[in-house]
């Protein structure tokens, strides 16, 4: 995985990723050349990069551009009709769906939102309880030597340094997952801040995309923020262990995310939009700040060849692409969610006509 990211460093959030040009342009035979465009989640950008690369190796007539601009931006571009698909770490609500032309939204992957920090003095991973996390992001915990943090880290010499919070400045599904967690574990957070793609942060500085947040943390000793795990690894930043309802301090891993998904299996079977944060104590090895990420696709669109290519790409993502996701710190989708995805995918049409 590290070799992959050395070779393919994460691009800036607004940069367009273009992979695999048109093939066979001078031939009148073979499949029609197609260009697809997508935009949205920075959380899913690392695995989306790989999915596009692997898919285009086989489908050489298909060119796919994906812009890592944040979930909020992706949703807006789908709404405006300027992209063929969007990606969001927060599913559209019923009210949001009413404001758009008909779309399908299907889970494409799942992963942990990790808490990363810049405390070079610490040799072991920082441990944080829900109380500590809520206090840090509410601004009531101002120093790393605070007794609440010390309680989570017995025997650890914590620096007497100010806490510097970094958060997303743009509309972000990663923010939605994180604030949904904070609202679930902290009544004070729920009443004062709430949850959503964008919130009014009580403290801290904003960064554009996960790239901006990791940049803030990397350059500021004492900083802490939330990003997708691959961004922390790419920037060589440590990741905290988070205390779950079972009282265990759990690392942000794909396996721990899978445990969180499994804890909500019955609810997800009814509605894949169900949050999977703060799973019950029975899920002792579950990471508590996990979330599903979604593809948002217009049900109908112009061009049979383009729509068929889009359907084929999504089909790849929810089948063979899941194994790839597992190698990049994402949790593969459970069978029940994949079956739901297949049913939704059959609703895609081109110019009002069914796709084969």
BELPEFEN-V523541 format. One record per residue. N is the residue number from 1. RES is the residue in one letter. SS is DSSP state (A for helix, B for strand, O for the rest). PHI is phi in whole degrees, 0 to 359 (999 if undefined). PSI is psi in radians with two decimals (none if undefined). Layout:
n = <N:N>
res = <RES:RES>
ss = <SS:SS>
phi = <PHI:PHI>
psi = <PSI:PSI>
//
This chain:
n = <1:2:3:4:5:6:7:8:9:10:11:12:13:14:15:16:17:18:19:20:21:22:23:24:25:26:27:28:29:30:31:32:33:34:35:36:37:38:39:40:41:42:43:44:45:46:47:48:49:50:51:52:53:54:55:56:57:58:59:60:61:62:63:64:65:66:67:68:69:70:71:72:73:74:75:76:77:78:79:80:81:82:83:84:85:86:87:88:89:90:91:92:93:94:95:96:97:98:99:100:101:102:103:104:105:106:107:108:109:110:111:112:113:114:115:116:117:118:119:120:121:122:123:124:125:126:127:128:129:130:131:132:133:134:135:136:137:138:139:140:141:142:143:144:145:146:147:148:149:150:151:152:153:154:155:156:157:158:159:160:161:162:163:164:165:166:167:168:169:170:171:172:173:174:175:176:177:178:179:180:181:182:183:184:185:186:187:188:189:190:191:192:193:194:195:196:197:198:199:200:201:202:203:204:205:206:207:208:209:210:211:212:213:214:215:216:217:218:219:220:221:222:223:224:225:226:227:228:229:230:231:232:233:234:235:236:237:238:239:240:241:242:243:244:245:246:247:248:249:250:251:252:253:254:255:256:257:258:259:260:261:262:263:264:265:266:267:268:269:270:271:272:273:274:275:276:277:278:279:280:281:282:283:284:285:286:287:288:289:290:291:292:293:294:295:296:297:298:299:300:301:302:303:304:305:306:307:308:309:310:311:312:313:314:315:316:317:318:319:320:321:322:323:324:325:326:327:328:329:330:331:332:333:334:335:336:337:338:339:340:341:342:343:344:345:346:347:348:349:350:351:352:353:354:355:356>
res = <X:X:X:X:X:X:X:X:X:X:X:X:X:X:X:X:X:X:X:X:X:X:X:X:X:X:X:X:X:X:X:X:X:X:X:X:X:X:X:X:X:X:X:X:X:X:X:X:X:X:X:X:X:X:X:X:X:X:X:X:X:X:X:X:X:X:X:X:X:X:X:X:X:X:X:X:X:X:X:X:X:X:X:X:X:X:X:X:X:X:X:X:X:X:X:X:X:X:X:X:X:X:X:X:X:X:X:X:X:X:X:X:X:X:X:X:X:X:X:X:X:X:X:X:X:X:X:X:X:X:X:X:X:X:X:X:X:X:X:X:X:X:X:X:X:X:X:X:X:X:X:X:X:X:X:X:X:X:X:X:X:X:X:X:X:X:X:X:X:X:X:X:X:X:X:X:X:X:X:X:X:X:X:X:X:X:X:X:X:X:X:X:X:X:X:X:X:X:X:X:X:X:X:X:X:X:X:X:X:X:X:X:X:X:X:X:X:X:X:X:X:X:X:X:X:X:X:X:X:X:X:X:X:X:X:X:X:X:X:X:X:X:X:X:X:X:X:X:X:X:X:X:X:X:X:X:X:X:X:X:X:X:X:X:X:X:X:X:X:X:X:X:X:X:X:X:X:X:X:X:X:X:X:X:X:X:X:X:X:X:X:X:X:X:X:X:X:X:X:X:X:X:X:X:X:X:X:X:X:X:X:X:X:X:X:X:X:X:X:X:X:X:X:X:X:X:X:X:X:X:X:X:X:X:X:X:X:X:X:X:X:X:X:X:X:X:X:X:X:X:X:X:X:X:X:X>
ss = <O:A:A:A:A:A:A:O:O:O:O:O:O:O:O:B:B:B:B:O:O:O:O:O:O:O:O:O:O:O:O:O:O:B:B:B:B:B:B:B:O:O:O:O:A:A:A:A:A:A:A:A:A:A:A:A:A:A:O:O:O:B:B:B:B:B:B:B:O:O:A:A:A:A:A:A:A:A:A:A:O:O:O:O:B:B:B:B:O:O:O:O:O:A:A:A:A:A:O:O:O:O:B:B:B:B:B:B:B:B:B:B:B:B:B:B:B:O:O:O:O:O:O:O:O:O:B:B:O:A:A:A:A:A:A:A:A:A:O:O:O:O:B:O:O:O:A:A:A:A:A:A:O:O:O:O:O:O:O:O:O:B:O:B:B:B:B:B:O:O:O:O:A:A:A:A:A:A:A:A:A:A:A:A:A:O:A:A:A:A:A:A:O:O:O:O:O:O:O:O:O:O:O:O:B:B:B:O:A:A:A:A:A:A:A:A:A:A:O:O:O:O:B:B:B:B:B:B:A:A:A:A:A:A:O:O:O:B:B:O:B:B:B:O:O:O:O:O:B:B:O:O:O:A:A:A:A:A:A:A:A:A:A:O:A:A:A:A:A:A:O:O:O:O:O:O:O:O:O:O:O:O:O:O:O:O:O:O:O:B:B:B:B:B:B:B:B:B:O:B:B:O:O:A:A:A:A:A:A:A:A:A:A:A:A:A:A:A:O:O:A:A:A:A:A:A:A:O:O:B:B:O:O:O:A:A:A:A:A:A:A:A:A:A:A:O:O:O:B:B:O:O:B:B:O:O>
phi = <999:297:298:298:279:294:283:236:293:298:279:297:299:267:279:277:269:238:229:63:285:296:246:65:295:264:246:270:256:89:293:292:291:224:242:244:232:218:201:142:317:280:305:268:305:301:283:298:305:291:301:298:300:292:295:288:296:271:258:288:271:251:249:234:250:232:259:273:241:97:300:300:295:296:299:296:290:296:299:279:77:264:226:276:204:239:227:218:274:231:291:290:283:300:294:295:298:294:270:237:297:305:227:251:227:232:300:245:193:217:195:273:269:263:259:242:206:236:227:301:291:281:262:245:303:297:248:226:269:304:299:293:298:298:296:298:278:278:89:276:259:250:226:292:269:300:302:294:291:299:298:286:230:299:79:264:279:269:289:274:226:292:277:245:272:239:220:288:265:258:297:217:292:298:299:300:298:294:288:297:296:300:294:285:256:227:302:295:297:301:281:266:237:84:220:156:295:224:225:271:291:290:203:107:244:267:230:281:71:298:298:293:295:296:297:301:292:301:265:227:305:93:278:213:196:233:210:286:303:297:294:295:295:298:263:57:257:288:234:283:270:247:285:262:294:280:86:263:272:246:283:280:225:296:296:290:290:302:298:294:300:298:293:245:302:291:292:294:296:276:206:297:279:302:297:244:277:49:296:295:298:296:267:295:256:275:279:278:243:239:202:273:246:237:269:242:228:303:297:233:194:278:88:297:296:295:293:294:294:297:299:295:295:295:301:297:303:274:241:298:296:293:295:298:303:295:275:241:74:256:268:301:290:289:301:298:289:296:295:300:301:299:295:294:296:291:278:294:228:234:52:81:251:297:265:279>
psi = <-0.75:-0.65:-0.67:-0.77:-0.37:-0.70:-0.58:1.39:2.60:2.26:2.89:2.73:-0.60:0.03:2.38:2.28:2.14:2.17:2.35:1.85:3.09:2.53:2.64:0.59:-0.41:0.17:2.50:-0.08:2.96:3.08:2.66:2.43:2.41:2.45:2.24:2.53:2.46:2.85:2.72:-2.28:2.24:-0.47:-0.73:-0.07:-0.79:-0.78:-0.54:-0.70:-0.82:-0.72:-0.79:-0.78:-0.86:-0.70:-0.73:-0.37:-0.60:-0.73:1.37:-0.17:-0.03:2.21:2.28:2.19:2.26:2.19:2.14:1.50:0.09:2.61:-0.71:-0.76:-0.68:-0.74:-0.76:-0.66:-0.63:-0.76:-0.67:-0.19:0.41:-0.09:2.82:-0.43:2.70:2.88:2.30:2.47:0.02:2.20:2.65:2.39:2.95:-0.68:-0.71:-0.68:-0.59:-0.40:0.00:2.79:2.76:2.29:2.81:2.59:2.14:2.39:2.36:-0.46:3.06:2.67:2.95:2.48:1.99:2.69:2.02:2.75:2.94:1.50:1.42:-0.39:-0.46:2.27:-0.34:2.74:2.38:2.48:2.34:2.34:2.89:-0.67:-0.75:-0.79:-0.81:-0.73:-0.70:-0.85:-0.25:-0.32:0.13:-0.39:1.97:-0.24:2.53:-0.23:0.20:2.46:-0.56:-0.74:-0.68:-0.66:-0.61:-0.32:1.13:2.38:-0.01:2.31:1.84:2.46:2.52:1.29:2.56:2.54:2.24:1.94:2.35:2.37:2.99:2.43:-0.34:2.92:2.18:2.26:-0.51:-0.72:-0.70:-0.80:-0.82:-0.79:-0.49:-0.70:-0.87:-0.68:-0.53:-0.52:-0.22:1.87:-0.61:-0.74:-0.76:-0.74:-0.57:-0.54:-0.87:-2.74:2.77:3.08:-0.53:2.38:2.91:1.73:2.32:-0.41:2.78:3.05:2.59:2.66:2.52:1.97:3.01:-0.53:-0.73:-0.69:-0.80:-0.62:-0.76:-0.78:-0.78:-0.60:0.03:1.72:2.36:-0.05:2.73:2.55:-3.04:2.31:3.02:2.59:-0.70:-0.57:-0.68:-0.76:-0.74:-0.58:0.16:0.72:2.47:2.79:2.31:2.67:2.38:2.34:2.21:-3.09:-0.39:-0.06:0.18:2.43:1.98:2.41:2.68:1.75:2.88:-0.70:-0.70:-0.51:-0.71:-0.71:-0.67:-0.75:-0.82:-0.52:-0.37:0.39:-0.74:-0.68:-0.69:-0.56:-0.53:-0.67:1.84:-0.13:-0.06:2.20:2.57:0.44:2.75:0.98:2.78:2.89:-0.38:-0.39:1.32:-0.50:0.29:2.42:2.26:-0.17:1.28:2.78:2.70:2.57:2.59:2.52:2.37:2.05:2.24:2.38:-0.62:2.69:2.93:2.61:1.87:-0.75:-0.74:-0.80:-0.62:-0.68:-0.70:-0.79:-0.71:-0.69:-0.80:-0.67:-0.71:-0.78:-0.79:0.01:-1.68:-0.54:-0.34:-0.59:-0.69:-0.74:-0.67:-0.41:-0.15:0.55:0.27:2.63:2.16:2.60:2.48:2.82:-0.69:-0.69:-0.67:-0.64:-0.71:-0.78:-0.76:-0.71:-0.74:-0.65:-0.49:-0.18:-0.20:2.40:2.88:2.10:0.66:0.00:2.53:2.61:2.47:none>
//
